[in-house]
Amino acid sequence: MELKLLPADGADLAFARELTRVNMRVYYAQYARVWQPDAFDAEWGARQSFIIGKDGKPVGFISLSHEPEYLYVRDVQLCEPFRGEGIGAWVLAQISGMAQAQAMTCIRLKVFKSNPAVELYRRQGYAVVGQEPSLLWMERKVELG
């Protein structure tokens, strides 16, 4: 299995938007949230995004924002048939490498409380540092070499 992170651009927006809509629809319904594709589109250009490629095909994307001392993970989205293959752990290792290379002190993210990815984040060293009614705030310290 060959995995790559490829810089995303405007041509990847439709793929990322639809994948996010499909993947998050259950959580949005569960927590009575409204999907806002215009807001997603407006944020696209302000974030650093990458397409997750597996054997030359797009299977997901990540979206990051850079804060003064930490890297904020805005999205990690995988197409459903590719979950459970270790791609999520690989992606998180890539994100950790990016944060380390940029001398960030930690990586932060928010995740819906009922999302199975919570367990992946915990296995990868993320801890809950706060919460909202529907979301957990998670953080992982970055070991600088």
VMD Tcl script that builds the backbone (N, CA, C; Angstrom):
set m [mol new atoms 435]
animate dup $m
set s [atomselect $m all]
$s set {name element resname resid chain x y z} {
  {N N MET 1 A 0.858 -1.181 0.000}
  {CA C MET 1 A 0.000 0.000 0.000}
  {C C MET 1 A 0.896 1.234 0.000}
  {N N GLU 2 A 0.742 2.057 -1.013}
  {CA C GLU 2 A 1.503 3.300 -1.095}
  {C C GLU 2 A 0.594 4.468 -0.731}
  {N N LEU 3 A 0.952 5.167 0.347}
  {CA C LEU 3 A 0.179 6.326 0.801}
  {C C LEU 3 A 0.989 7.592 0.582}
  {N N LYS 4 A 0.291 8.653 0.201}
  {CA C LYS 4 A 0.924 9.952 0.008}
  {C C LYS 4 A -0.036 11.046 0.444}
  {N N LEU 5 A 0.538 12.153 0.899}
  {CA C LEU 5 A -0.220 13.382 1.109}
  {C C LEU 5 A 0.166 14.318 -0.014}
  {N N LEU 6 A -0.825 14.755 -0.776}
  {CA C LEU 6 A -0.591 15.628 -1.918}
  {C C LEU 6 A -1.247 16.971 -1.655}
  {N N PRO 7 A -0.541 18.070 -1.843}
  {CA C PRO 7 A -1.158 19.382 -1.605}
  {C C PRO 7 A -2.468 19.523 -2.390}
  {N N ALA 8 A -3.494 19.982 -1.688}
  {CA C ALA 8 A -4.804 20.178 -2.315}
  {C C ALA 8 A -4.918 21.611 -2.807}
  {N N ASP 9 A -5.770 21.807 -3.800}
  {CA C ASP 9 A -6.017 23.156 -4.312}
  {C C ASP 9 A -7.504 23.304 -4.618}
  {N N GLY 10 A -7.852 24.360 -5.316}
  {CA C GLY 10 A -9.254 24.638 -5.620}
  {C C GLY 10 A -9.945 23.528 -6.385}
  {N N ALA 11 A -9.199 22.792 -7.191}
  {CA C ALA 11 A -9.779 21.694 -7.962}
  {C C ALA 11 A -10.231 20.544 -7.063}
  {N N ASP 12 A -9.720 20.489 -5.829}
  {CA C ASP 12 A -10.067 19.422 -4.891}
  {C C ASP 12 A -11.219 19.793 -3.965}
  {N N LEU 13 A -11.675 21.019 -4.049}
  {CA C LEU 13 A -12.711 21.504 -3.132}
  {C C LEU 13 A -13.986 20.682 -3.203}
  {N N ALA 14 A -14.498 20.389 -4.386}
  {CA C ALA 14 A -15.759 19.654 -4.512}
  {C C ALA 14 A -15.642 18.267 -3.872}
  {N N PHE 15 A -14.533 17.583 -4.098}
  {CA C PHE 15 A -14.298 16.268 -3.488}
  {C C PHE 15 A -14.317 16.379 -1.963}
  {N N ALA 16 A -13.564 17.336 -1.422}
  {CA C ALA 16 A -13.456 17.503 0.030}
  {C C ALA 16 A -14.802 17.879 0.648}
  {N N ARG 17 A -15.516 18.784 -0.009}
  {CA C ARG 17 A -16.816 19.216 0.516}
  {C C ARG 17 A -17.797 18.046 0.574}
  {N N GLU 18 A -17.894 17.291 -0.509}
  {CA C GLU 18 A -18.851 16.181 -0.550}
  {C C GLU 18 A -18.462 15.072 0.425}
  {N N LEU 19 A -17.184 14.770 0.527}
  {CA C LEU 19 A -16.740 13.748 1.473}
  {C C LEU 19 A -17.068 14.160 2.904}
  {N N THR 20 A -16.837 15.400 3.230}
  {CA C THR 20 A -17.152 15.893 4.568}
  {C C THR 20 A -18.654 15.835 4.828}
  {N N ARG 21 A -19.446 16.267 3.852}
  {CA C ARG 21 A -20.910 16.231 4.009}
  {C C ARG 21 A -21.398 14.805 4.269}
  {N N VAL 22 A -20.912 13.857 3.469}
  {CA C VAL 22 A -21.335 12.463 3.610}
  {C C VAL 22 A -20.864 11.890 4.946}
  {N N ASN 23 A -19.598 12.100 5.282}
  {CA C ASN 23 A -19.059 11.532 6.515}
  {C C ASN 23 A -19.669 12.135 7.773}
  {N N MET 24 A -20.017 13.401 7.745}
  {CA C MET 24 A -20.482 14.087 8.954}
  {C C MET 24 A -21.995 14.142 9.098}
  {N N ARG 25 A -22.732 13.696 8.095}
  {CA C ARG 25 A -24.196 13.842 8.141}
  {C C ARG 25 A -24.817 13.174 9.365}
  {N N VAL 26 A -24.315 12.019 9.773}
  {CA C VAL 26 A -24.859 11.326 10.940}
  {C C VAL 26 A -24.656 12.170 12.200}
  {N N TYR 27 A -23.476 12.747 12.353}
  {CA C TYR 27 A -23.175 13.544 13.546}
  {C C TYR 27 A -23.964 14.850 13.538}
  {N N TYR 28 A -24.084 15.461 12.368}
  {CA C TYR 28 A -24.870 16.691 12.286}
  {C C TYR 28 A -26.323 16.412 12.654}
  {N N ALA 29 A -26.870 15.306 12.200}
  {CA C ALA 29 A -28.252 14.947 12.558}
  {C C ALA 29 A -28.348 14.621 14.045}
  {N N GLN 30 A -27.418 13.841 14.546}
  {CA C GLN 30 A -27.432 13.431 15.952}
  {C C GLN 30 A -27.382 14.623 16.897}
  {N N TYR 31 A -26.593 15.637 16.548}
  {CA C TYR 31 A -26.398 16.776 17.432}
  {C C TYR 31 A -27.146 18.027 16.954}
  {N N ALA 32 A -28.098 17.844 16.054}
  {CA C ALA 32 A -28.969 18.930 15.558}
  {C C ALA 32 A -28.160 20.120 15.037}
  {N N ARG 33 A -27.173 19.817 14.218}
  {CA C ARG 33 A -26.369 20.856 13.566}
  {C C ARG 33 A -26.773 20.945 12.106}
  {N N VAL 34 A -26.492 22.074 11.513}
  {CA C VAL 34 A -26.845 22.297 10.114}
  {C C VAL 34 A -25.561 22.365 9.293}
  {N N TRP 35 A -25.466 21.522 8.265}
  {CA C TRP 35 A -24.315 21.539 7.358}
  {C C TRP 35 A -24.368 22.812 6.527}
  {N N GLN 36 A -23.264 23.523 6.460}
  {CA C GLN 36 A -23.187 24.788 5.725}
  {C C GLN 36 A -22.081 24.706 4.683}
  {N N PRO 37 A -22.414 24.250 3.473}
  {CA C PRO 37 A -21.379 24.109 2.448}
  {C C PRO 37 A -20.704 25.424 2.095}
  {N N ASP 38 A -21.421 26.544 2.165}
  {CA C ASP 38 A -20.802 27.838 1.865}
  {C C ASP 38 A -19.711 28.183 2.873}
  {N N ALA 39 A -19.934 27.835 4.133}
  {CA C ALA 39 A -18.925 28.082 5.166}
  {C C ALA 39 A -17.702 27.189 4.933}
  {N N PHE 40 A -17.941 25.948 4.545}
  {CA C PHE 40 A -16.836 25.043 4.225}
  {C C PHE 40 A -15.995 25.633 3.098}
  {N N ASP 41 A -16.684 26.061 2.036}
  {CA C ASP 41 A -15.989 26.633 0.874}
  {C C ASP 41 A -15.196 27.884 1.258}
  {N N ALA 42 A -15.783 28.725 2.102}
  {CA C ALA 42 A -15.127 29.979 2.490}
  {C C ALA 42 A -13.833 29.710 3.261}
  {N N GLU 43 A -13.794 28.641 4.046}
  {CA C GLU 43 A -12.614 28.316 4.840}
  {C C GLU 43 A -11.536 27.583 4.041}
  {N N TRP 44 A -11.908 26.984 2.935}
  {CA C TRP 44 A -10.985 26.137 2.167}
  {C C TRP 44 A -9.663 26.847 1.855}
  {N N GLY 45 A -9.742 28.055 1.349}
  {CA C GLY 45 A -8.539 28.773 0.949}
  {C C GLY 45 A -7.662 29.213 2.101}
  {N N ALA 46 A -8.228 29.315 3.295}
  {CA C ALA 46 A -7.474 29.780 4.460}
  {C C ALA 46 A -6.735 28.641 5.166}
  {N N ARG 47 A -7.009 27.416 4.767}
  {CA C ARG 47 A -6.410 26.260 5.424}
  {C C ARG 47 A -5.398 25.583 4.517}
  {N N GLN 48 A -4.499 24.849 5.136}
  {CA C GLN 48 A -3.567 24.035 4.372}
  {C C GLN 48 A -4.185 22.639 4.281}
  {N N SER 49 A -4.475 22.226 3.073}
  {CA C SER 49 A -5.153 20.944 2.886}
  {C C SER 49 A -4.341 20.015 1.997}
  {N N PHE 50 A -4.530 18.728 2.234}
  {CA C PHE 50 A -3.836 17.692 1.482}
  {C C PHE 50 A -4.819 16.589 1.122}
  {N N ILE 51 A -4.674 16.064 -0.071}
  {CA C ILE 51 A -5.420 14.885 -0.476}
  {C C ILE 51 A -4.635 13.670 0.006}
  {N N ILE 52 A -5.336 12.721 0.597}
  {CA C ILE 52 A -4.722 11.458 0.993}
  {C C ILE 52 A -4.840 10.532 -0.210}
  {N N GLY 53 A -3.695 10.138 -0.745}
  {CA C GLY 53 A -3.683 9.238 -1.891}
  {C C GLY 53 A -3.247 7.850 -1.487}
  {N N LYS 54 A -3.962 6.863 -1.993}
  {CA C LYS 54 A -3.588 5.462 -1.772}
  {C C LYS 54 A -3.446 4.817 -3.142}
  {N N ASP 55 A -2.264 4.329 -3.417}
  {CA C ASP 55 A -1.996 3.692 -4.704}
  {C C ASP 55 A -2.437 4.575 -5.865}
  {N N GLY 56 A -2.187 5.893 -5.719}
  {CA C GLY 56 A -2.467 6.848 -6.779}
  {C C GLY 56 A -3.900 7.334 -6.880}
  {N N LYS 57 A -4.775 6.939 -5.944}
  {CA C LYS 57 A -6.183 7.359 -5.978}
  {C C LYS 57 A -6.527 8.142 -4.714}
  {N N PRO 58 A -7.344 9.179 -4.838}
  {CA C PRO 58 A -7.740 9.932 -3.634}
  {C C PRO 58 A -8.692 9.117 -2.767}
  {N N VAL 59 A -8.355 9.019 -1.481}
  {CA C VAL 59 A -9.190 8.263 -0.548}
  {C C VAL 59 A -9.611 9.113 0.646}
  {N N GLY 60 A -9.216 10.385 0.639}
  {CA C GLY 60 A -9.580 11.267 1.735}
  {C C GLY 60 A -8.807 12.563 1.649}
  {N N PHE 61 A -8.939 13.360 2.704}
  {CA C PHE 61 A -8.183 14.613 2.771}
  {C C PHE 61 A -8.021 15.023 4.216}
  {N N ILE 62 A -7.038 15.897 4.434}
  {CA C ILE 62 A -6.870 16.539 5.733}
  {C C ILE 62 A -6.812 18.037 5.511}
  {N N SER 63 A -7.195 18.761 6.526}
  {CA C SER 63 A -7.160 20.218 6.476}
  {C C SER 63 A -6.611 20.715 7.807}
  {N N LEU 64 A -5.638 21.623 7.729}
  {CA C LEU 64 A -4.931 22.115 8.911}
  {C C LEU 64 A -4.931 23.629 8.936}
  {N N SER 65 A -4.817 24.178 10.133}
  {CA C SER 65 A -4.525 25.604 10.259}
  {C C SER 65 A -3.380 25.741 11.250}
  {N N HIS 66 A -2.598 26.766 11.045}
  {CA C HIS 66 A -1.403 26.989 11.846}
  {C C HIS 66 A -1.645 28.150 12.800}
  {N N GLU 67 A -1.550 27.854 14.072}
  {CA C GLU 67 A -1.676 28.867 15.107}
  {C C GLU 67 A -0.255 29.165 15.609}
  {N N PRO 68 A -0.078 30.198 16.428}
  {CA C PRO 68 A 1.296 30.552 16.835}
  {C C PRO 68 A 2.111 29.401 17.429}
  {N N GLU 69 A 1.517 28.582 18.292}
  {CA C GLU 69 A 2.303 27.529 18.941}
  {C C GLU 69 A 1.770 26.121 18.694}
  {N N TYR 70 A 0.694 26.004 17.945}
  {CA C TYR 70 A 0.146 24.669 17.735}
  {C C TYR 70 A -0.428 24.519 16.327}
  {N N LEU 71 A -0.530 23.276 15.935}
  {CA C LEU 71 A -1.134 22.910 14.666}
  {C C LEU 71 A -2.548 22.454 14.970}
  {N N TYR 72 A -3.520 23.011 14.260}
  {CA C TYR 72 A -4.915 22.670 14.510}
  {C C TYR 72 A -5.417 21.809 13.360}
  {N N VAL 73 A -5.873 20.625 13.679}
  {CA C VAL 73 A -6.422 19.709 12.685}
  {C C VAL 73 A -7.896 20.045 12.510}
  {N N ARG 74 A -8.247 20.584 11.364}
  {CA C ARG 74 A -9.625 20.969 11.072}
  {C C ARG 74 A -10.441 19.790 10.555}
  {N N ASP 75 A -9.817 18.972 9.723}
  {CA C ASP 75 A -10.510 17.821 9.134}
  {C C ASP 75 A -9.544 16.687 8.891}
  {N N VAL 76 A -9.994 15.494 9.192}
  {CA C VAL 76 A -9.398 14.259 8.698}
  {C C VAL 76 A -10.588 13.466 8.185}
  {N N GLN 77 A -10.674 13.317 6.883}
  {CA C GLN 77 A -11.804 12.627 6.277}
  {C C GLN 77 A -11.294 11.512 5.376}
  {N N LEU 78 A -11.824 10.311 5.594}
  {CA C LEU 78 A -11.493 9.166 4.756}
  {C C LEU 78 A -12.763 8.621 4.118}
  {N N CYS 79 A -12.648 8.212 2.876}
  {CA C CYS 79 A -13.761 7.525 2.225}
  {C C CYS 79 A -14.023 6.227 2.989}
  {N N GLU 80 A -15.271 5.919 3.208}
  {CA C GLU 80 A -15.673 4.809 4.070}
  {C C GLU 80 A -15.023 3.467 3.726}
  {N N PRO 81 A -14.883 3.083 2.469}
  {CA C PRO 81 A -14.280 1.773 2.178}
  {C C PRO 81 A -12.820 1.636 2.614}
  {N N PHE 82 A -12.157 2.747 2.943}
  {CA C PHE 82 A -10.736 2.716 3.282}
  {C C PHE 82 A -10.470 2.863 4.772}
  {N N ARG 83 A -11.523 2.873 5.578}
  {CA C ARG 83 A -11.340 2.958 7.027}
  {C C ARG 83 A -10.936 1.592 7.569}
  {N N GLY 84 A -10.217 1.615 8.662}
  {CA C GLY 84 A -9.813 0.362 9.290}
  {C C GLY 84 A -8.584 -0.274 8.658}
  {N N GLU 85 A -7.902 0.445 7.769}
  {CA C GLU 85 A -6.708 -0.079 7.097}
  {C C GLU 85 A -5.415 0.515 7.653}
  {N N GLY 86 A -5.512 1.341 8.686}
  {CA C GLY 86 A -4.317 1.975 9.232}
  {C C GLY 86 A -3.992 3.315 8.601}
  {N N ILE 87 A -4.832 3.772 7.678}
  {CA C ILE 87 A -4.574 5.046 7.003}
  {C C ILE 87 A -4.690 6.202 7.996}
  {N N GLY 88 A -5.669 6.153 8.882}
  {CA C GLY 88 A -5.840 7.223 9.874}
  {C C GLY 88 A -4.614 7.370 10.759}
  {N N ALA 89 A -4.063 6.256 11.223}
  {CA C ALA 89 A -2.857 6.310 12.060}
  {C C ALA 89 A -1.685 6.865 11.258}
  {N N TRP 90 A -1.568 6.455 9.993}
  {CA C TRP 90 A -0.508 6.977 9.135}
  {C C TRP 90 A -0.645 8.487 8.969}
  {N N VAL 91 A -1.879 8.953 8.727}
  {CA C VAL 91 A -2.131 10.384 8.554}
  {C C VAL 91 A -1.746 11.149 9.816}
  {N N LEU 92 A -2.131 10.636 10.976}
  {CA C LEU 92 A -1.794 11.316 12.227}
  {C C LEU 92 A -0.280 11.366 12.441}
  {N N ALA 93 A 0.435 10.336 12.021}
  {CA C ALA 93 A 1.893 10.362 12.116}
  {C C ALA 93 A 2.472 11.436 11.188}
  {N N GLN 94 A 1.880 11.600 10.008}
  {CA C GLN 94 A 2.337 12.645 9.083}
  {C C GLN 94 A 2.097 14.032 9.673}
  {N N ILE 95 A 0.925 14.214 10.281}
  {CA C ILE 95 A 0.592 15.494 10.911}
  {C C ILE 95 A 1.574 15.777 12.051}
  {N N SER 96 A 1.893 14.752 12.828}
  {CA C SER 96 A 2.853 14.918 13.923}
  {C C SER 96 A 4.218 15.350 13.379}
  {N N GLY 97 A 4.641 14.752 12.285}
  {CA C GLY 97 A 5.897 15.135 11.659}
  {C C GLY 97 A 5.885 16.574 11.186}
  {N N MET 98 A 4.768 17.016 10.638}
  {CA C MET 98 A 4.639 18.412 10.201}
  {C C MET 98 A 4.763 19.359 11.394}
  {N N ALA 99 A 4.064 19.026 12.475}
  {CA C ALA 99 A 4.102 19.876 13.670}
  {C C ALA 99 A 5.518 19.937 14.237}
  {N N GLN 100 A 6.188 18.794 14.260}
  {CA C GLN 100 A 7.559 18.742 14.777}
  {C C GLN 100 A 8.489 19.582 13.900}
  {N N ALA 101 A 8.356 19.456 12.596}
  {CA C ALA 101 A 9.207 20.212 11.674}
  {C C ALA 101 A 9.005 21.716 11.801}
  {N N GLN 102 A 7.798 22.121 12.234}
  {CA C GLN 102 A 7.483 23.539 12.380}
  {C C GLN 102 A 7.648 24.017 13.823}
  {N N ALA 103 A 8.212 23.168 14.668}
  {CA C ALA 103 A 8.470 23.487 16.076}
  {C C ALA 103 A 7.205 23.900 16.825}
  {N N MET 104 A 6.099 23.243 16.517}
  {CA C MET 104 A 4.850 23.475 17.235}
  {C C MET 104 A 4.910 22.704 18.557}
  {N N THR 105 A 4.290 23.247 19.594}
  {CA C THR 105 A 4.325 22.575 20.892}
  {C C THR 105 A 3.271 21.483 21.025}
  {N N CYS 106 A 2.184 21.598 20.239}
  {CA C CYS 106 A 1.137 20.587 20.326}
  {C C CYS 106 A 0.269 20.589 19.069}
  {N N ILE 107 A -0.544 19.568 18.985}
  {CA C ILE 107 A -1.541 19.426 17.920}
  {C C ILE 107 A -2.894 19.391 18.612}
  {N N ARG 108 A -3.828 20.152 18.091}
  {CA C ARG 108 A -5.170 20.208 18.677}
  {C C ARG 108 A -6.218 19.866 17.630}
  {N N LEU 109 A -7.351 19.373 18.115}
  {CA C LEU 109 A -8.474 19.084 17.236}
  {C C LEU 109 A -9.751 19.012 18.056}
  {N N LYS 110 A -10.870 19.031 17.348}
  {CA C LYS 110 A -12.178 18.778 17.957}
  {C C LYS 110 A -12.789 17.615 17.203}
  {N N VAL 111 A -13.526 16.784 17.931}
  {CA C VAL 111 A -14.154 15.607 17.328}
  {C C VAL 111 A -15.510 15.390 17.999}
  {N N PHE 112 A -16.490 14.968 17.205}
  {CA C PHE 112 A -17.793 14.654 17.786}
  {C C PHE 112 A -17.623 13.528 18.804}
  {N N LYS 113 A -18.295 13.654 19.942}
  {CA C LYS 113 A -18.153 12.695 21.037}
  {C C LYS 113 A -18.467 11.266 20.606}
  {N N SER 114 A -19.407 11.096 19.698}
  {CA C SER 114 A -19.818 9.752 19.289}
  {C C SER 114 A -19.025 9.208 18.100}
  {N N ASN 115 A -18.040 9.945 17.629}
  {CA C ASN 115 A -17.253 9.524 16.477}
  {C C ASN 115 A -16.259 8.431 16.900}
  {N N PRO 116 A -16.247 7.290 16.221}
  {CA C PRO 116 A -15.283 6.232 16.573}
  {C C PRO 116 A -13.829 6.683 16.479}
  {N N ALA 117 A -13.550 7.754 15.748}
  {CA C ALA 117 A -12.182 8.265 15.635}
  {C C ALA 117 A -11.624 8.707 16.986}
  {N N VAL 118 A -12.484 8.957 17.966}
  {CA C VAL 118 A -12.013 9.334 19.309}
  {C C VAL 118 A -11.018 8.282 19.808}
  {N N GLU 119 A -11.328 7.014 19.592}
  {CA C GLU 119 A -10.442 5.943 20.068}
  {C C GLU 119 A -9.118 5.939 19.320}
  {N N LEU 120 A -9.144 6.216 18.017}
  {CA C LEU 120 A -7.910 6.331 17.243}
  {C C LEU 120 A -7.049 7.456 17.808}
  {N N TYR 121 A -7.663 8.597 18.060}
  {CA C TYR 121 A -6.909 9.722 18.611}
  {C C TYR 121 A -6.288 9.356 19.953}
  {N N ARG 122 A -7.046 8.687 20.796}
  {CA C ARG 122 A -6.505 8.282 22.106}
  {C C ARG 122 A -5.322 7.336 21.936}
  {N N ARG 123 A -5.446 6.372 21.039}
  {CA C ARG 123 A -4.335 5.436 20.799}
  {C C ARG 123 A -3.091 6.156 20.280}
  {N N GLN 124 A -3.298 7.278 19.619}
  {CA C GLN 124 A -2.181 8.029 19.055}
  {C C GLN 124 A -1.657 9.102 20.015}
  {N N GLY 125 A -2.110 9.071 21.260}
  {CA C GLY 125 A -1.556 9.957 22.273}
  {C C GLY 125 A -2.318 11.250 22.517}
  {N N TYR 126 A -3.487 11.391 21.925}
  {CA C TYR 126 A -4.301 12.593 22.162}
  {C C TYR 126 A -5.102 12.411 23.446}
  {N N ALA 127 A -5.215 13.488 24.205}
  {CA C ALA 127 A -5.974 13.472 25.454}
  {C C ALA 127 A -7.090 14.515 25.374}
  {N N VAL 128 A -8.181 14.243 26.047}
  {CA C VAL 128 A -9.284 15.199 26.117}
  {C C VAL 128 A -8.873 16.323 27.053}
  {N N VAL 129 A -8.973 17.562 26.555}
  {CA C VAL 129 A -8.604 18.727 27.360}
  {C C VAL 129 A -9.772 19.684 27.571}
  {N N GLY 130 A -10.932 19.351 27.017}
  {CA C GLY 130 A -12.126 20.173 27.169}
  {C C GLY 130 A -13.255 19.566 26.366}
  {N N GLN 131 A -14.429 20.176 26.501}
  {CA C GLN 131 A -15.553 19.669 25.737}
  {C C GLN 131 A -16.647 20.699 25.598}
  {N N GLU 132 A -17.497 20.453 24.628}
  {CA C GLU 132 A -18.733 21.187 24.380}
  {C C GLU 132 A -19.837 20.138 24.434}
  {N N PRO 133 A -21.094 20.529 24.320}
  {CA C PRO 133 A -22.150 19.511 24.381}
  {C C PRO 133 A -21.982 18.369 23.372}
  {N N SER 134 A -21.488 18.643 22.191}
  {CA C SER 134 A -21.364 17.590 21.176}
  {C C SER 134 A -19.927 17.231 20.823}
  {N N LEU 135 A -18.964 18.007 21.283}
  {CA C LEU 135 A -17.577 17.844 20.847}
  {C C LEU 135 A -16.605 17.635 21.999}
  {N N LEU 136 A -15.563 16.876 21.717}
  {CA C LEU 136 A -14.424 16.775 22.617}
  {C C LEU 136 A -13.291 17.601 22.030}
  {N N TRP 137 A -12.577 18.298 22.881}
  {CA C TRP 137 A -11.364 19.009 22.482}
  {C C TRP 137 A -10.216 18.081 22.852}
  {N N MET 138 A -9.383 17.758 21.894}
  {CA C MET 138 A -8.281 16.843 22.151}
  {C C MET 138 A -6.956 17.502 21.767}
  {N N GLU 139 A -5.917 17.048 22.437}
  {CA C GLU 139 A -4.598 17.650 22.227}
  {C C GLU 139 A -3.531 16.584 22.408}
  {N N ARG 140 A -2.468 16.739 21.651}
  {CA C ARG 140 A -1.300 15.875 21.775}
  {C C ARG 140 A -0.067 16.743 21.791}
  {N N LYS 141 A 0.775 16.556 22.781}
  {CA C LYS 141 A 2.039 17.300 22.860}
  {C C LYS 141 A 2.966 16.801 21.754}
  {N N VAL 142 A 3.766 17.707 21.237}
  {CA C VAL 142 A 4.726 17.366 20.193}
  {C C VAL 142 A 6.104 17.303 20.823}
  {N N GLU 143 A 6.773 16.193 20.619}
  {CA C GLU 143 A 8.138 16.043 21.115}
  {C C GLU 143 A 9.082 16.628 20.090}
  {N N LEU 144 A 9.765 17.673 20.493}
  {CA C LEU 144 A 10.703 18.328 19.578}
  {C C LEU 144 A 12.061 17.648 19.695}
  {N N GLY 145 A 12.626 17.330 18.525}
  {CA C GLY 145 A 13.895 16.602 18.503}
  {C C GLY 145 A 15.005 17.485 18.466}
}
mol reanalyze $m
mol bondsrecalc $m
mol representation Tube
mol addrep $m
